[in-house]
């Protein structure tokens, strides 16, 4: 645990200045790879997943145009050998009204055994983030104003994430820093690079031989916003899981999921009911994810400890 704290302090020290709010996922406990590159390869030999989130379904702006945020994710991870090396790929698209963000990143992580029951991993992810604004989606009061922009404008900049992840047979914890590149040369749209510090933790409680309860929490912090959510899920031999989650001043969530094809295929769904500032948001959000995993880990230094194996 001391090594985890030292690594977390290192990441916090490198992280200077935070900006826009990161997209949130209700099934955060099943998507640790998206938030932390140190989680790369913590599943089976090969892991693939897709996710779609429709936030505030049906929400429209004051002009009657659809403005509900949407997020799509595609991930793939692979363990290279039995010595703890792993690599991953992440592609994501996030759209809110006229602003669209696309990211494509590669990751690397190295994991070592601390004890027979615990592992520590350090991870790095780097790639590009492209953001575009379609000014034609805005309806302006004075369209002839010479300062009004038209058409689409975009910018592409490098994106870097660092992370540390600690696994124990009874609990897990991780911290990561996203969006570490801050060069002004990439700021053509007047938008600061998305940056955040993300802390995740969970604890496994054996209710019986076949049932496990896992309370978990996540904190995403930026300069002007902190998103805190906590959850509790029950898992039946990794075939079925269900739970409840709450995001502070935002939404209450119902979580369900199941596995099939000898637990290789996994499907998860989250239903959010908006609890905060409902007049300015849609009343519900929906999140669907599917994942497929191949191969078994043998003779590895890495220990896979999640009783409810997250979908990468």
Buried (B, 14 or more C-beta within 10 A) or exposed (E): EEEBEEBBEBBEEEBEEBBBBBBBBBBBBBBBBBBBBBBBBBBBBBBBBBBBBBBBBEBEBEEEEEBBBBBBBBBBBBBEEEEBBBBBBBBBBBBBBBBBBBBBBBBBBBBBBBEEEBBBBBBBBBBBBBBBBBEEBBEEEEEEEEEEEEEEEEBEBBBBBBBBBBBBBBBBBBBBBBBBBBEEEBEEBEBBBBBBBBBBBBBBBEEEEEEBBBBBBBBBBBEEEEBBBBBBBBBBEBEEBEBEBBBEEBBBBBBBBBBEEEBEEBBBBBBBEBBEEEEEBBBBBBBBBBBBBEEEBEEBEBBBBBBBBBBB
